[in-house]
Amino acid sequence: MKKLNLLALLAIISIIFVGCVYTGNIDKGNQTLIDLSSVDSITIHNDSGGLITITDQKLIERFNKAIHTAEYDNAKLDIAAPDYEVTVELKSKENEKFSFWIMGNNNGLFTKSGVNGHYKLSETDKAALLTLFQSNDQQVESDNLNKIDETIKRITLANSLAHGSVNANIKDEYTDHETIDIFVRAIRTAEQIPGNLNTATPNYDIVLISDNNKYAFHLWITETNEQGMLMNVNETDTGYTITKESTAELKKILFSEAKFNGLEFNTERNSIGNLVAKPMGLSENNYLLNGGEVVELQGISYHTIHLFYGDHNAVNALLAHDPATEEVKVKWSDELNDSNNRWNNAFMSNYNMLIPLDEDHLLFLESDVTKKAGQYHLSSYNVLTGKIERLRENFWPLSDDYDYIYKFQWKADEQKLFMQSYLGNIWIFDLKTGKDDVHLLKYRVIPHSTTGAPSLFLSPTFKRFVHDDESGELTFYDNKGVSLRTVPLPQEQYVPSEKIKWNPAGTIAWMDTAEINENRILDIDIDYLKIAAQKINFYNQDGLSIGSIKTEGNHEDTAIEVVGWMDANVAVIKSYTVELIHKDYVGLNVKDVSYYLYDVKKKQKGASFSSIPSSATVTTDLRMGDADNTGEITVSFKEITYKKEK
């Protein structure tokens, strides 16, 4: 994972958006999207029915620049309705149509009608298009500075990206009267600079918001400036000098150090009796929270959180709450103050592992980060004594590339922990015997699956795993890393993102396949695909084929699925039919459901049922997901809520 703007990363943590599935169709990514000289106008439709038309040449050029610098991806995009649909009217009376997903938590994506694949926008271009696409009642005012004579209710501040647009990623927000008065006074008393100016990229974008209008300005100010400068966002050749007095007042607001001397929480009951916790010493516009796993031991709820505050400061912590008290206590924490630290991504992504080791101990990843370096330890926290024991100290040799733990799995009865990092480190820690299996930089996560689709499929016994290296074949390995057999992925066929699944005994693996057809997509999210299979191929634990089954009859709408196991050899097969819910959207209606038993080793079909037998072990998807809202504890961006006991 590349180094990211951390505030933007956390603001989109609940992610999010859309999914893509590779179809095998390749289109020219570097083709010209539109010819600027042939454009007559641009019409923008938003998702609530609003419509605006752009004819101004500068605004058309801004749109054209943003889409031409986008990165092409040949993967097909199957997602929800777009935020904006744009029709580019050409002087020839023809038109080009685009769909954009750029609002809120959506990453900047768009498609062009008639072109396979999609395009990825940079954060800068996403922000520029958001400003451009705002409807008339959302457009900021371009009045002269001294015309702001109404009551300002709110001011937003963002790091500026470019002249003429407002960055949509708000850094700070001010609603108190004192701060608002300082900003308004600075603007009203600013003096115009003679002549047309050619300036560097502004430091900040500020937007003043009243009940009826928005006023947007670029602001140039640093900690060493004696006098700052302003410009209207829509008049970027005219500048205004801020007085020395107002500059000094603004610097106190923008550059004062946060009064944060370590993580502690204030708590209070809300109107419905739930306990709400907020970090002490930080204003609400200066931090973001994200939540991780929750474990209850000895009647106490333990959970992990990540706190990001200021520009580059982050804290990972283990918290504890006793339902009998009004307190939330920090049991362990570690802080990162520099996003250039090579442990940055690992620090941001690994706070959420928390596992009950036994009735008195929690297993977690203990970071130990310094200004320019760091370590990770696999550690246990004793809930009775509060002591931390490092079970595997400094176990992770971080390479020059950014890395983080992508997947982990715990086998409680044998006290074994499996972890795979994004760059392909594999650890199988045996906490009973101490006989670990470690494979460094060998089984990398496939590049397009950084959020959802797995590349490694672990057996429940931890004795085998299957890896997808995108060679077109899946390889079965034993836990020592010895390759056993390869299984070819079928050409021109759908295979679900969870390509290999295992029976509970770890002795039989299987793979679903279906023809490439939207009528075969049961579910799709970013990089995650689930299909209505037509064929199931079975393999033994070493990857040797032991047979297959297909849908019965020649009906195109029939499907089968392994939904459970009666024992190591007998699978519960779900048989059903599917129909497309809507011809323009992905999504299937499942009907005519029945079940039957199938002995994989004997290749024999057994009894039929109207529902899954109660004695069956049900198969579940191992789909990866966020843990922000877990049980009775909810972590929002600004607070933690502990629901009262019923």
SULBELSUL-V977362 format. One record per residue. RES is the residue in one small letter. PSI is psi in degrees with one decimal (none if undefined). D_CENTER is the distance of its C-alpha to the mean C-alpha in whole Angstrom. Layout:
RES:PSI:D_CENTER + RES:PSI:D_CENTER
This chain:
m:137.1:12 + k:162.2:14 + k:133.4:14 + l:159.1:12 + n:112.7:13 + l:-37.4:12 + l:-41.3:13 + a:-38.1:11 + l:-45.9:8 + l:-30.7:9 + a:-17.9:9 + i:27.6:6 + i:-27.4:5 + s:21.1:6 + i:-49.7:4 + i:-107.1:6 + f:-123.8:8 + v:165.5:11 + g:154.6:12 + c:145.5:14 + v:130.9:17 + y:127.5:20 + t:-10.7:23 + g:-9.5:25 + n:127.0:26 + i:128.4:26 + d:159.1:27 + k:112.9:28 + g:-21.9:25 + n:15.1:27 + q:152.3:29 + t:127.9:30 + l:-52.0:28 + i:153.7:31 + d:114.5:34 + l:-39.5:34 + s:-17.1:38 + s:0.6:38 + v:132.6:36 + d:-44.0:38 + s:165.9:35 + i:126.9:31 + t:129.7:31 + i:125.3:27 + h:126.0:27 + n:174.0:24 + d:-9.1:23 + s:10.9:25 + g:-2.3:28 + g:154.6:29 + l:131.7:30 + i:152.2:31 + t:132.5:33 + i:127.5:33 + t:-12.4:36 + d:128.7:36 + q:-36.1:36 + k:-39.8:34 + l:-36.5:31 + i:-40.2:31 + e:-37.5:31 + r:-43.8:28 + f:-45.9:26 + n:-41.3:28 + k:-41.9:27 + a:-45.3:23 + i:-27.0:23 + h:-15.9:25 + t:4.8:23 + a:154.0:20 + e:127.6:19 + y:139.9:20 + d:125.7:18 + n:3.8:21 + a:141.3:18 + k:142.5:19 + l:115.7:17 + d:100.2:17 + i:-177.6:16 + a:175.8:17 + a:142.7:19 + p:160.2:18 + d:-37.6:18 + y:143.2:21 + e:131.2:24 + v:130.2:26 + t:119.0:30 + v:109.1:31 + e:126.7:35 + l:157.2:37 + k:-19.4:41 + s:2.2:42 + k:-0.4:41 + e:173.9:38 + n:160.1:34 + e:138.7:31 + k:139.3:28 + f:151.0:24 + s:134.4:21 + f:138.4:18 + w:92.9:15 + i:2.0:14 + m:150.5:15 + g:-122.9:13 + n:-4.1:9 + n:137.0:9 + n:160.5:9 + g:101.7:13 + l:150.6:14 + f:159.5:18 + t:156.6:20 + k:132.9:24 + s:131.1:27 + g:-1.0:29 + v:127.7:26 + n:153.1:24 + g:-166.0:21 + h:176.5:18 + y:143.2:18 + k:124.7:15 + l:148.2:16 + s:163.1:16 + e:-37.9:15 + t:-47.1:19 + d:-34.3:19 + k:-46.2:17 + a:-40.5:18 + a:-41.6:22 + l:-36.6:21 + l:-44.4:20 + t:-42.8:23 + l:-36.2:25 + f:-5.3:24 + q:138.7:25 + s:169.9:28 + n:-40.0:31 + d:-7.0:31 + q:-11.3:28 + q:137.4:29 + v:150.4:30 + e:151.1:34 + s:25.4:36 + d:161.7:39 + n:158.9:41 + l:-39.0:40 + n:2.0:43 + k:1.0:42 + i:91.3:39 + d:18.9:42 + e:172.8:40 + t:118.9:38 + i:127.8:34 + k:-25.4:32 + r:146.1:29 + i:131.7:28 + t:148.7:24 + l:133.2:24 + a:151.2:21 + n:129.8:22 + s:143.3:24 + l:-33.9:22 + a:158.9:26 + h:144.4:29 + g:2.9:29 + s:157.7:26 + v:127.1:24 + n:127.3:20 + a:-16.9:18 + n:95.1:16 + i:130.4:18 + k:-45.7:19 + d:158.3:22 + e:137.4:24 + y:129.4:27 + t:-7.7:29 + d:144.9:32 + h:-38.0:36 + e:-47.4:37 + t:-42.4:34 + i:-42.8:34 + d:-37.6:37 + i:-45.9:37 + f:-46.3:35 + v:-41.8:37 + r:-39.7:40 + a:-37.7:39 + i:-44.5:38 + r:-30.5:41 + t:0.5:43 + a:146.3:42 + e:136.6:45 + q:140.0:44 + i:126.2:44 + p:146.6:47 + g:174.0:46 + n:136.7:43 + l:146.7:40 + n:104.2:38 + t:160.8:36 + a:171.5:33 + t:131.8:29 + p:161.4:29 + n:-41.1:28 + y:156.7:26 + d:128.8:26 + i:140.6:27 + v:122.9:28 + l:128.6:30 + i:123.5:30 + s:-170.8:33 + d:-26.7:34 + n:-20.1:34 + n:164.9:33 + k:138.2:31 + y:119.3:32 + a:136.0:30 + f:149.8:31 + h:143.8:30 + l:126.9:31 + w:114.0:32 + i:136.7:33 + t:174.2:33 + e:-21.3:34 + t:-6.8:37 + n:137.4:38 + e:-34.7:41 + q:131.7:40 + g:178.1:37 + m:148.3:37 + l:155.4:35 + m:143.6:35 + n:139.6:34 + v:-34.0:31 + n:6.3:33 + e:67.3:36 + t:14.6:35 + d:2.2:39 + t:122.7:40 + g:161.1:39 + y:131.0:40 + t:130.3:41 + i:139.3:40 + t:158.5:43 + k:-39.0:43 + e:-46.8:43 + s:-35.8:40 + t:-43.9:38 + a:-39.5:39 + e:-41.6:38 + l:-37.5:34 + k:-35.6:34 + k:-36.4:34 + i:-45.1:32 + l:-30.2:29 + f:6.5:30 + s:140.9:31 + e:140.1:30 + a:136.1:28 + k:75.9:30 + f:110.7:28 + n:31.9:30 + g:151.7:28 + l:120.5:25 + e:162.6:27 + f:136.7:27 + n:145.1:29 + t:151.2:29 + e:158.7:30 + r:138.1:31 + n:-172.9:29 + s:-20.5:32 + i:10.1:31 + g:0.7:32 + n:147.3:28 + l:128.8:28 + v:127.9:25 + a:135.9:24 + k:146.2:24 + p:141.0:24 + m:147.6:27 + g:8.3:28 + l:134.2:25 + s:153.3:25 + e:-23.7:22 + n:8.4:22 + n:12.4:21 + y:162.5:18 + l:144.5:15 + l:150.1:15 + n:144.8:12 + g:157.5:13 + g:-146.5:14 + e:154.8:16 + v:132.3:20 + v:138.2:23 + e:124.7:27 + l:137.0:30 + q:33.4:33 + g:2.0:32 + i:138.2:30 + s:122.1:26 + y:141.3:24 + h:158.9:20 + t:148.5:18 + i:160.7:16 + h:129.2:15 + l:124.8:16 + f:129.2:16 + y:155.7:19 + g:-146.1:21 + d:-43.9:20 + h:30.3:19 + n:134.0:20 + a:144.6:18 + v:130.4:19 + n:140.8:18 + a:155.0:20 + l:120.7:22 + l:156.2:23 + a:139.3:26 + h:123.2:28 + d:117.3:31 + p:-17.5:31 + a:-7.4:35 + t:173.9:34 + e:15.7:32 + e:148.8:31 + v:118.2:27 + k:142.9:28 + v:116.8:26 + k:-27.5:27 + w:145.7:26 + s:157.7:23 + d:146.8:23 + e:142.2:22 + l:129.9:21 + n:6.8:22 + d:115.6:22 + s:-11.2:18 + n:-7.2:21 + n:133.2:21 + r:-13.4:21 + w:9.2:19 + n:-55.8:16 + n:-37.1:13 + a:-39.6:15 + f:-41.3:16 + m:-29.1:12 + s:-11.6:11 + n:7.6:14 + y:-16.0:15 + n:6.0:14 + m:121.2:17 + l:118.5:20 + i:134.4:23 + p:111.5:26 + l:-45.6:28 + d:-166.8:32 + e:-13.0:33 + d:-4.0:33 + h:144.4:30 + l:139.2:26 + l:129.4:25 + f:167.8:22 + l:114.9:21 + e:111.0:23 + s:153.6:22 + d:80.7:25 + v:134.5:24 + t:-172.6:27 + k:-40.8:26 + k:2.7:26 + a:-165.2:26 + g:172.4:25 + q:161.7:25 + y:137.5:23 + h:141.3:25 + l:113.4:25 + s:161.1:27 + s:143.5:28 + y:124.5:29 + n:113.0:32 + v:-15.7:32 + l:-41.5:35 + t:-18.3:36 + g:5.7:33 + k:148.6:33 + i:130.3:31 + e:127.7:32 + r:108.2:30 + l:-37.9:31 + r:101.4:29 + e:134.4:30 + n:51.5:28 + f:-11.9:27 + w:103.3:24 + p:95.3:26 + l:132.5:23 + s:-176.6:23 + d:-25.3:23 + d:153.5:20 + y:141.0:17 + d:158.7:16 + y:162.2:14 + i:117.1:15 + y:-35.1:13 + k:139.5:15 + f:153.9:18 + q:138.7:20 + w:130.6:23 + k:97.2:27 + a:-40.6:29 + d:-27.1:32 + e:-0.1:32 + q:54.1:30 + k:137.9:28 + l:125.6:25 + f:134.3:23 + m:139.4:20 + q:128.7:18 + s:163.8:17 + y:-36.3:15 + l:0.1:18 + g:14.1:20 + n:135.2:22 + i:128.4:23 + w:130.4:25 + i:93.8:27 + f:125.0:28 + d:101.1:31 + l:-7.0:32 + k:-51.6:35 + t:-19.9:37 + g:3.6:35 + k:88.9:35 + d:155.5:32 + d:119.4:30 + v:130.2:28 + h:108.9:27 + l:128.3:26 + l:42.1:24 + k:-24.6:25 + y:69.3:22 + r:148.4:19 + v:136.9:16 + i:139.6:17 + p:-34.7:15 + h:5.7:13 + s:45.7:12 + t:-6.8:9 + t:-26.4:7 + g:-48.0:9 + a:125.5:13 + p:158.0:15 + s:-5.8:18 + l:136.0:20 + f:105.0:22 + l:135.9:24 + s:153.1:27 + p:-21.4:27 + t:-9.7:30 + f:11.1:28 + k:-16.9:31 + r:152.7:29 + f:156.9:26 + v:134.8:25 + h:138.5:23 + d:111.1:22 + d:13.2:23 + e:23.2:23 + s:-6.7:27 + g:-1.1:27 + e:146.2:28 + l:138.3:27 + t:129.2:29 + f:132.9:30 + y:152.8:30 + d:175.5:32 + n:-11.8:30 + k:-2.7:33 + g:13.2:31 + v:125.5:34 + s:139.0:33 + l:-67.4:35 + r:159.9:34 + t:149.0:32 + v:120.9:31 + p:139.7:31 + l:132.4:28 + p:137.3:30 + q:148.1:30 + e:37.7:30 + q:146.2:28 + y:135.5:25 + v:131.3:23 + p:162.0:21 + s:-39.0:17 + e:79.4:19 + k:-38.5:22 + i:132.2:24 + k:160.2:25 + w:148.5:27 + n:162.6:30 + p:-27.3:30 + a:-10.3:33 + g:19.9:31 + t:-18.1:34 + i:131.7:33 + a:158.4:30 + w:159.5:29 + m:130.9:27 + d:146.0:27 + t:157.6:28 + a:161.4:29 + e:153.2:30 + i:104.8:27 + n:135.5:27 + e:-23.2:25 + n:0.4:28 + r:3.4:26 + i:108.2:22 + l:-38.9:22 + d:144.6:18 + i:134.2:15 + d:180.0:12 + i:118.2:9 + d:18.7:12 + y:123.3:13 + l:132.3:17 + k:135.2:19 + i:159.9:23 + a:101.9:26 + a:149.3:28 + q:-21.7:32 + k:143.2:32 + i:121.8:32 + n:131.0:33 + f:144.3:33 + y:153.4:34 + n:-178.8:35 + q:-15.4:33 + d:3.4:35 + g:7.4:33 + l:131.1:37 + s:133.1:37 + i:23.5:39 + g:178.3:38 + s:161.7:36 + i:153.7:37 + k:166.5:36 + t:147.9:36 + e:143.3:40 + g:-177.2:42 + n:16.8:41 + h:132.7:39 + e:-18.4:36 + d:7.2:34 + t:152.3:34 + a:158.4:32 + i:159.0:32 + e:139.0:29 + v:116.4:30 + v:-3.7:29 + g:175.4:31 + w:133.9:33 + m:-36.1:37 + d:-164.3:38 + a:-22.9:37 + n:-24.7:38 + v:116.9:38 + a:151.1:35 + v:117.8:34 + i:129.2:34 + k:126.3:32 + s:134.1:34 + y:173.4:33 + t:157.1:33 + v:153.0:31 + e:145.6:31 + l:127.2:29 + i:-44.0:28 + h:134.2:28 + k:-22.7:29 + d:-1.6:26 + y:151.7:23 + v:136.0:22 + g:132.0:23 + l:147.4:26 + n:125.7:28 + v:132.2:29 + k:177.2:33 + d:47.5:36 + v:134.3:34 + s:169.9:37 + y:148.8:36 + y:160.2:39 + l:145.3:39 + y:121.0:39 + d:107.7:40 + v:-42.7:39 + k:-42.1:41 + k:-10.7:44 + k:43.3:43 + q:132.8:44 + k:134.6:43 + g:-147.3:44 + a:154.1:44 + s:152.5:42 + f:159.7:40 + s:-12.4:39 + s:169.3:36 + i:129.6:35 + p:138.8:37 + s:-24.6:37 + s:-2.5:37 + a:147.7:35 + t:115.0:32 + v:137.0:29 + t:132.7:26 + t:152.0:22 + d:138.6:19 + l:40.6:17 + r:133.0:14 + m:143.9:11 + g:169.6:9 + d:155.8:8 + a:29.2:12 + d:-32.4:12 + n:95.8:15 + t:109.7:17 + g:-126.0:21 + e:2.0:23 + i:125.2:20 + t:125.3:18 + v:112.9:16 + s:-176.6:15 + f:-28.3:14 + k:-14.6:18 + e:164.3:20 + i:131.0:20 + t:126.0:22 + y:110.3:24 + k:139.9:26 + k:149.1:30 + e:141.2:31 + k:none:33
